[in-house]
Amino acid sequence: MVATAEQLTIGEGMLAVFRGYGVEYVFSSPGSEWPPLWDALARAEAEGAAPRYINTRHEAVAAGVAMGYQRATQRLPVLLLHTGVGVAHCAMELRAARAERTPLAVFAGESKAFGEWPGRDPGAQFYRFLADLNGPADIAAPVVKRASTAGSTQALLGTVADVCRLALTPPQGPVFLGVPMELILTDEPIQPSRVLAPPPAPVQPTAADLDAVAAALVAAERPLILTEMAGRDPADVPRLVALAEALGAPVCEAWSPVFLNFPRNHPLHQGYDARELLAAADVVLLVACQAAWYPASSRPTQGQVIALHPDPAHELQPYWALGVDRSLAGTLGPSLDGLLAAVRDRQRPDDPRPRERLVHWRAAHERQRATWATAAREVADRQPIDPRWATYVLGQLLPEDAILAEELTSERPFLLRHVPRTVPGTFQGRNHGGLGTSLSLALGLKFALRDRLVVNVLGDGAFNYNAAFPAFGFAQQWETPVLHVVFNNQGYAAMKSAHQRYYPEGWAARTNIYPGSEIAPPPDYVAFARTFGAHAERVTEPRALEEALTRALRQVRAGQPALVEIVTLPGDIRR
């Protein structure tokens, strides 16, 4: 049945709701339970209307690409999964999106009647193989913001709108809805109802609260700013820069930056280890920090700690206990604007301290960077290749506007030091416990930003956790060329270091048998990438790095995916 202009099919109604929330793309690894939606998507594509359907070959890739797209555009993606098995496939990606507060509208099909509803038969596969007790919402619940199941055809569009609205409501995150196939297997047209509602306005700090924080910062002799996730919205980075400059306050990106939160060539940027700075600070401002130091009991013993965060409760962390003295809730943009205005109102024009601090921290910044560069150049001829040298060379070659994604463990400190991103939005890290997302995340970034160079740096262990086959297939199908740089230390260095740390004289140390630390025999990463038409090289000589990376970057710019495998030092973590 074709709906009239005043009426919609159920699939068209869902798309209308998606459009109402600005959805451009539906990412999916296809399943058999969405025929009305597939038909509506076919019509939308034929007519050049949004949203467009983007096919992937694995649910993990669909979720990872959707996350990368959302980071790059700040727009809501829709993720369609194949019942409970699809949810299980991408549970780690959904968990990461929840932890990183990435909004996703997530849907999976299911069956409730198992062929017993006349005229609405989902097929015997649900009765035999695909159904889960209590449905896929039970599987999704631990890794999303909310999981529920649609109850009726009449309420479906309103429930879909609820999913989109809640995903976009701060604190944002993935929201899941299970949709029984019987509810959408109907030829009856539906009347569009007024189900759309904007997300509620976010909570903001009061003027009095901002003034109190400003008073503390202006009075401080040694203010310090720590951040991990302030750069989620690139527009907030210059706001943080303006605040730091007004105070002459050093900025440290704590130990696990997820985004480019502060230009890393700025003289106030003091790196990633805040322990010495914390010991001296008299006022510490935490801007979008999840865990500013570890353990929580190592809170600075002097001065006060003030937290500004869109999710000040940190409800997803099983243990927080940082002991802040004042906590402010609010979206960062308006909060930082208000705080800067309050600081400027309280500052005396003749106060020399901000300028003096800037001079001091500029010198400290330059010494720190010189020390890092010297350490890298000193190992330029080491073989196997030292990751300090590998990241240093990469940092010299990447243009300022290139987007860097990463999935490193033991080598991550070197990447942060030697590939210093300066433009907001050009660093996309990870802040969750699971490896296996960066291939897809980088593809999502490239999918959203077609004219930008995207480089993904990951370890060989992380590469083996990724859904590499469908990810490289996605790059072919959707013409999203990314350079993947694989640091191959022939194993899991973090695993080996744990052996050495806790049992330095144990059986592993005595026998050189480190269970779980090897990737053996090593895959042929170059041959794998070439299977998908990628330019690929393996580098074992440190002085060959620059030419190999230059060739790969040239091919990616020309539209060909690329992979460079760098054979690095095996074994322990080198700081």
N, C-alpha and C positions, 0 to 999 in steps of 0.2 A: 504494500500500500504506500502510495506517495502522499505525503502530508501537504496540506494547503499552505498558503502564505501565513495563515494565522495559527497553523498547527505544525508540530515537528514530530518526526520519528524519535524514538528514544535515543538513538545514536546521535542524531542532529541536536537533540536537546542537551546531551552531555557536552558536545562541542560548543554549543552556545554558552554554556556555563564556563567552560575553559576560556573562551574568548573574553568573557566578562572579567576574568582575572588576569588578562594579559598574556595568556599562554600562547606561545608561538609554535612549540614543538611537543609532540608526544613520542617519547623514547620507549622502545619495547623490544623484547625478544618474543616473537609471536607465540600465541597459544590459540587453542581452538574455541575459547569461550566468549569471544567478542564479535561475532558476525555483524550485529547491528552497528557497532562502532567502526568496524573495518569498512562497511559500506558507506557510512557517513564521511569517513576520512577519504575514501576514494572520490566521493563527490567534491569534497573540499579541495583536494588536489587538482581535480579536473577543472574546477572553477577558479583556481588560483587563490583560494581563501585559506586563512589560518584556522586551526593549527595544522601543521604538516606532520605526517607520520615518518619517523626515522627508525628504520629497522636495524637491529643488531643481531648478533649470532649467539649471545649469551646474556643472561640477566645481569651478571656482574658488570659486563661492559655497558649495558643500557644504563645501569645506575651510576657507574663512574662517569660516563659521558654526560649524563644529566647534571651531576654535581659540578663538573668542570664548566659546563655551559652556564649554570646558575652563578658560579663564582665570577665568571667573566662579564655577565650581563645584568646581574641582580634581578633577573626575571624568573617567574615560577615555571618550572618544567613539570610535565605530567609523565609519570612512569607507569606503564602497563605491564603487569607480570602475569605469568601463567600459573594460576592457583597456588597452592602451598609449596609445590616444588620450586616455583620461580622465586617465591619469597625466601626459601631456604638458600637458594643459590646466591642471593645478593644480601643476605643478612649482615655480612660484615660491612658492606658499603652503606647500608641503612644505619647501622650502628655508628659509623663514622659521621654520617650526615647529622645524626642526632647530637653527637658530641660537639660537632663544629657548628651547630645551629644553621644548617643549610636547609632551606625550605624546599620540600618536594611534595607533590600531590601523587600519592601512590595507590594504585588500584590492582586488585587481583580477582579473578573470577573463581566461582565455586558452584556447587550444586546443593540444593536443599531438598528437592523432591525425588531425585534419582529415577526419573522416568515415570513417576506416578502422577504427574500433573498433565492431564490430557492436552496435547497440542504444544507442549513446551518441554520437549525431551532433549536434555543436554548431551545424551549419548552414554553408552555403557561404560566408556572409559572412566567417567567420574565414579560410577558405582564400584567398579573393579579396582581402579588404580589411583585416581587423582584426588579423591576426597580425604580430608583429614578430620579427625574428631574435633568438633568445635570450629572447624574452618580455618582458613589461612590467617585470620585475624589473631588467632592464638599464637601462631608462629611469629607474626610480626610484632606483637605487643611489646616484647622486651627491648626492641631496637628502634622504636619510633616514638613520636610525641604522643600519639593516640592511635589506637586500632579499634575498629568497629566493623559491623556488618550491616549492609543496607537491609531494611525490613520490608519494603513494599515498593512496587512500581510507582505508586502515587507520590511517595516521599523521596524517590531516588534523586531527582535533580536538586532538591533542597539539601540532601545529604552530601551530594557531590560538591555543592557550593560550600557547605560547612568544612569539608576537607581543605579546599583551597584557601578559605578564609583563615582557618586555624593554622595552616602551614605558614602563612604570611604574618600571623600575629606574634609579636615579640613576647618571649624569646622564640624565634622561628625554629622550624625543624620539619622533618618528614612526618606526614600524617597518612595513615593507611585506611582504606575502605575495602572490605570484601563485598563483591557484588554477585549474588547468586545468578547463575545464567538464566534461570526461569524468569527472573524479573525483567530481563531485557528482551526475551524471546516473545515479543508481542508485535502484531501489526497495527494495533490501535494507535492512532496519532495522539499526542499529548498536547495539552494547552500549556504554553509557556507561562510560568508563574513568576512572581516577583521574589526570587530566591536569593538574588545577589545582594550581598552586603559587604561593605569595605571592612578590612581589618580595623579594629579599634585603634584610636590614636595611642601611641606608646606613652608610658609614664615618663615624666621628666622631673628632674630635681627642682625644688622650689628655689626662688631667687635667694631666699635667706640661707638655704643650704649651700648654694654655690658661693655666696658671699663669705660664709664661714670657712669654706675650703680655701677660697682666695686669700683670706686673711692669714691663714696658716702658711700658705705657700709664700706670700710676700714677706712675711716675718722671718721665714726660715733662712738660716745661714748656709745650709748644705742641702737644698732640695734635690730630690731624685725622682725620675719618672721611669717606671717599668711597664712594659707592654708585651703582649703576645699576639693579640688578635685585633688591634685597632685598625689595621689596614683592610679588614674585610670589605668595607666600602672605600675604594680609593680616594673618594672625596674627603675622607676624614684625615688622611695623612697630612695635607698642608695645615689642617687645623691643629694637629698635635705639634707640628713644627713651629707654628706661630706661638703656641703656649710655651713650649720649651725655650724658644728664643726670648720671649718676654721675661722669663725667669732666669735665663742663663743656666738652666737645669740640664744636667746630663741625662741621656736616655739610654737605657739598656733594654734589649729585646728579650730579657729573661733567658730561659734556657731552651725554649721550644717555640720560636716564632712560627706562626702558621702562614702569615702574610708579610708583605713588605709594609711594616708599620711606621718606619721612619727612614729617610734616605740614608743609606749606609756609608755614604761619603760625606755626610754632614759632620762638621766638627763637634757637635754635641753627641753624636752617636758613639757610645763607649763599649760596643761589642755585645756579648751574650752571657757573660759570667758576672753577676752582680754582687758577688759575696763581699768583696772589698768595699764597693760603693755602699752597700747596705750597712756595713759596720760603721761608716762615717756619717751617714745621712741623718738629719734631724727631722725631716718630713719626707715620707715616701708616698708618691701618688701612683696607684696601680690603675692603669687604663686598659680595660678589657684583658685582664690577666686571669687565667684559670688557676694556675699554680705558680706563683711568682718565685718561690724557693722551695727547696726540698731538704729535709722533711719540714712539715708545717711548723714544728717546734723550733726551727732555726730562725724564727721571726727576729728582726733586729731588736736589740734590747733597749735602745734609746730612741727617742723621737716618737712621732705618731705615724700611723699607716692609714691612708685614706684610699678607698676603693671606688672606682667609677666603672660600672659594668651594666650592659643591657639585661643581664641575668644575674643580679646580685646574690640570689639565693644559692646559686651553684647546685641546683637540686640533682643534677645528674652525677655529681661526684660523690662516691661513697664516703670520702673523708676529705674535708677541706681544712677547717680549723686553723686558718691563717692568723686569726686574732686581730683583725683590723679594728681600728678605733672609730672609724666613721665609714659608712657604706652608702653610696648614692646609686640609685637606679635610674637608667635613662638611655635612650638612643644616643649614640656617641656624638653625632653631628651637632644637634642643638645643645647638648650638654657641654661639649668643648667650646662652642661659640659663647655660651653663657658664662662659662668659667673664665675664658680669656677676657671677656668684657669686664667681669668683676675684678680680675687681677689688675687690669689697666686702670680701673677706677681707683684702686687702692695704692697703686705705685706712686712714689714721688718722682717727678721728672729728674731730680738731681741725685737719685740713688745710684751710686756707681757699681753696686754689687753685681747686677746682671751682666754688665760689660766685662767686669773683672773675671767672673766665672767663665764667660765665653772664651776669653783669652786662655785661661787655665785649661779648660777642657779641649780646646783646639790643639794645644801642645800635647796633651795626653792622647788624643785621637791619633795624631801624626806618629807619635812614638809607637803606639800599639800597632798601627798598620805597617810601619817599617819593620817591626819585629816579626810580624806574620810573613811579610814578603821575604825577609832574609831567611827565615826558616824554610820556606818553600824553595828558594833558589839554591840553598845548600844541599838539597837532595835531588837536584835536577838530573844527575847522572845515575841515580840509584836504579838498580834493576833486580827484581821486578820493579815496575814503576811505583813510586811513592805517591799516595793519593794527595799529598800536599802539593806536589808538583803538577799532577794531573788537573786538580781544581784551579791552580794558579794559571796554567795555560788556557784553560777554558775561560777563565775570567778575563784574560787579556783579549780573547777573540770575540766574546759575545757583545753585540751592540747594546746600547743603553736601553732600548725599548724592547729587547727580546724578553719573552716570558719564560721564566725558569720554574719548572715543576721538579719535585724531588721525592725520592723514596729510598733514602740512605739510612744507615744505622751508625756504624762505627766511623764512617767517613763524613758524616753530616757536619761536624764542626768545621772541617776544612772547606766544605762547599760554602758555608755561611761567610767564612773569612775571605775567601779568595775569589768568589763570584759575587761581588757586592752590587746588588740591585739598588737602583736609586729612584726609579720611576714607579709611582704607585701602581699596584696591580701586576708588577713584573716578577713577584715571587709567590709561588703557590706551594706551600709545604703541607705536611700532614701532622695531625695532632691526635692520633688514635692508635690503638694497640695492634692493629692488623696490617700486615704487608699484603700487597696484591691489588692496589688500586691505581697506581700512577700511570700505567699505560693508557687506561681509559680516561682518567682525569685529564691528562694532557691532550687527548683527542677531543674531549669536550671543550677545552680552552680553544683549541685550533678551530673546531667547528663553529664556535661563536665569533672568533676573531680571525677571519680568513686572511687578512692582510698582515698578520703579525707572525714573527718567527717564534716558534714554541720549541723549547729544548727540555727534555725530561732526563734527569740523572737518577739512576737507580743502581742498587747492588745486584749481583747475580742471584743472591737469595731471594730478593724481592721479585726479580724477573720470573723466577720459577714459581712464585705464588700467584702471579698475575694470570688472567685468562688471555694469554698471549696470542693464541691462534685466532680467536674471534676479534681481538683488538686490532691486529694487523689486517684482518679482513675488513674491518670497519674503515680503516685508513684508505684501503683500496676503493671500497664502494663509494665512500662519501668524499674522496679526494681531500683528505686532511693530513698532509705530510708533516710529520714531527720528527725531530732528531732525538733518538734515544741513545744515551751514553751509559753503557753498562760497565760498572766497576766490578771486575771479576777478580775477587781474592780467593777464589776456589773453595768457598765454603761459607759457613756462618760464623764470622769472627766474634760476634756477641756471645754465641753459644760457647765458643772456646774460652773466651775471656772469663766467663762465669765459672768454668772448671778451674781456671788458674787462680781466680780471686778467692774462692771459698775452700779449695783444696790444693794449695800451692805445692804440697809435697805428696799428693795423693797418687793413686794408681795411674790416672791419666797423665800426670806430669812425668811419672817414672817410666811409663811405657810408650808415651807419645800416641796413645789411643784416646781419642776424644769423641765419644759417641755423639752422633747427631750434628757434628760440626762440618762434615764434608759434603760437598756436592760432587759426587763421583759415580761414574765417569762424567766429566763436564760436557754439557751439550755443545754443539757447534752453533753458537748464536748467529754467526755470520751466514751460514748456510740456511738457517731457519728464516732469517730476514729476507734473504734473496728469493726465497720461495714466494714471497708476496711482492716481488718487484722492487724491493728496497735496495738502495745503495748500502753496502755493508763492508766494514773493514775490522781487522783485529790488529791491535797495536801492542807490541811488546817492548819496543825501544823508546826510551823517554824522549829522545831528540826527534822522533818521528811523529810525536803527538800533534804538533802544531799543523803540519801539513795534512795529516789525516782528518783532523777536525775541520780544517779549512775546506777540504774537498767535500766533506759531509754537509757542511753548512751551505756550500754552493749548490749541492744537489737538492737540498730541502727548499731553498729559495726558488729553485727551478720547478718545484712541484713534485719531487720524488721523495718518499719516506726514506729515512736513513737510520742506520745503527752503527755505532762505533763501540767495539768491545775493547776495554783497556785492561790489560792483565796487570794487576796491582799486587802489592805485598800481601801475602797471606798472613793470617794469624791474629795477633792481639790488637787492641784498640790503642792507637797512637794519638795522643793529644798534643 
